[in-house]
Each structure stands twice: as C-alpha cells, then as structure tokens.
Amino acid sequence: MVDSNQIKGGAKEVGGRVKEAAGKAVGNERMQAEGMADQAEGKTQKNYGKVKDAVKDQVNR
C-alpha cells in the first residue's frame, strides 16, 4: 500500500526538478536553488511515507 506522503513527496520532487531546470535555463540561481530544496524536501517526505508504511505493515502482522 502506498502512503499519501510517498505520492505527495514524489510530486514535490518532480516539481523541484522542473523548477531547477527552468532556473538553469533562464539563468536564475534563486529558482534553481529553490528547485533543489524542493527536491530534497520531496525525497524526505517520500522516504517518511515509506517508513510509515513499513511500520504499519509490521504492526498489522
């Protein structure tokens, strides 16, 4: 089962990649940095969802 944090985190990570690429394309370092930060936040949220899901599976056994 997929936790909602995994989905939201994955979406934020992809959005961060797009934002970083757009920042590079237009030469906007701030946008690029924000994109990188969004990616890190998305990865963290996605991993939190994975851990939460794994714990839930262990508890329900």
N, C-alpha and C positions, 0 to 999 in steps of 0.2 A: 504494500500500500504506500502511496506517495503522500507525504505530508505537504500541507499547503505552503510551508516555508521553503520546501525544495522548489516548488513551482515559482513562487514569488522571487526567490533568490536567483534562480536561473534566468528569469526575465530581467531582473536588475543587472545581472552580469552581462547579458547580451546588450542591453541598453547602454551599459558602460563602454562596451567595445565600440559600439556605433558612435557614441559621443567622443571617445578618444580618437577614432579615425577622422571624424569631422573636424576635431580640433587640429589634428595634424594637417589636414587638407587645406584649412584656411589659415594656418599659422597661429592659432590661438592656444597658447600654452596653458592658460587657465582652464579652458574647456577640456583640453587633453588631460590635465591633472584631475579634473572632476570625473572624467570618464574612468580613469584608473582607480579613483577612490570608489566609484560606483561598482566597479568590477570586484574590488576587494570586499566591499560590503555584501554584494550578491553572493560571492563564494562563501562567506561566513554564514550568511542566512541559509544557504543551501546545505552546508555541512551541518548546521544546527538541526535542520529538518531531518537529515539522515540519521543523526544520533538520536533524536527524539523518536523517530520511527523504530530504530533498532531497540531502544529501551522499551518501547511499547510492546514490541514483538516478544521480548524476553519476559516481560511481566505477564503477558497473556498466555504463556505456555503452561 
